[in-house]
Each structure stands twice: as structure tokens, then as C-alpha cells.
């Protein structure tokens, strides 16, 4: 997949964190549990935990999945990867984080209106975004691409085929893929999107995830450095520059 079609790009370009965003609800309603699992560095308040097993669980209802529409026209925002509606998210629900390390676990109930489930049904991105950092963050705290994630999101081949729409968030899914915990995604910029200052993910230290155990910060410690970057800081590319891997699951709550 070309870098300029990397997962969740257009989701950022939509700027659907803006006040003028229009959304349309998806009709089918069924309670679901969305789970992401990854090993990464996590900080809880002042305690930095390296190589922690992080499990994010979001309980929501498919009837609350919304489609991103162009605020100017009220129509779905097109994707360069396929035809039809591509960008959906689910913001209503409860979020829990479990942080495990060396046999000990901390469980956090995350305050509402911070984290959402995100889907790019054309480019193959799925996971958890947030209303943190600069506003909308589609790949923080945890998003996935490539691997079997592309199958889970219904990515079509050839790319000119139709999007599967929001159905990828309304069915049982077990997928693995490249894992991003990236504030400022895409770090290298894309089209009108400006790169971060270092072309790496921004530090989460000023963007805490609020919970009942305190502030939580999730890092992107595993990535491939761009060998042409004289400062040795830039991530190689926006698509598979992360060297981390993880698992994304969707289950019906009744199951």
C-alpha cells in the first residue's frame, strides 16, 4: 500500500474534531466490545513502565457508529483507496485500560469523551483514536494497519472496488497488524498535513489520558529510523515505520 494512502490519513484530513463536522448514524444497534492488545511503554502518573502489556477495552453499541461527512456538502468524504464511504468512528461507550508488568496489573477506568473506536474501511486502519494532543488523534492511543487488519477492515483488491462501510465494526473480528501509538500521526506529513517537527511521533507527556488511577501516557518506543535523517529522529515512513505489532478484537457483548 502506498505511503500516501496509509491508514487513517483522510480521517485526519477530515478534521472531524472540528465544530462544523457533520455525521450520520449507522442504523443497526448491537452491543460490542472492542479490544486492542500491545506491548509498549506506558506511564501512569510518574511511574514509567517499560514493555508493559497494555489492553484497551471499549464497550459500545453499533447503533452509535457515525460516518464522517463533508461539512460543506453533507456527503461522504471520498477515499483515494476505493469508492464509497470509508471513514467511521464510535465515541459513545466506556473505556478501560489494563496495564500488566511482571505479574502485576493496574486497571484504569478512562474518563469519557477522550477515546473513540476508529475505522478507515478503504485503507485498512482500525483501532482507538482520541480527542487529545492537537485535537483529533486517529492513531493514539493505539491503531493498527497491515497484517490481517486489512482483512478485518474489508480492504478491497483491486483498490477501486467499493468500501464495505461500517460493517467492519459490527462483526466478530480477530486481527493482528502494525501497531501505532502516535500523537501527531502521520509524523511525516501527507498532502496538506504538515509533518511533526522531528518527523517522529510527538511526546504524549502534555496530553494525559484521564482515568480513575490518574494520568496515563502511552509511548511509541519501537520504530525504524529514517536513515536519511541527519538527526536520527525521524520515523522511516508513515505506514510501516512502526516496528511494533499488536492484536485487535471485536466481540459481541452477549458472547
Protein Blocks (a to p, Z undefined) as FASTA:
>chain_A
ZZklgghklmmmnopmbfkbccdddfbdcdddddddddddddehjaccehiacddddddd
fklpccdddfklopacddfkbgcjfbdcdfbdcddddddeehiacdddddehkbccdddf
knopacddddehjlpafkbcbdceehjllmmnopacdfklccebjmlmmcccdddddddd
dehiafkbpajbccdfkopacdfklmccddfkbccddddfbccddfklmnlmacfblmlm
pccdcddddddfkZZ
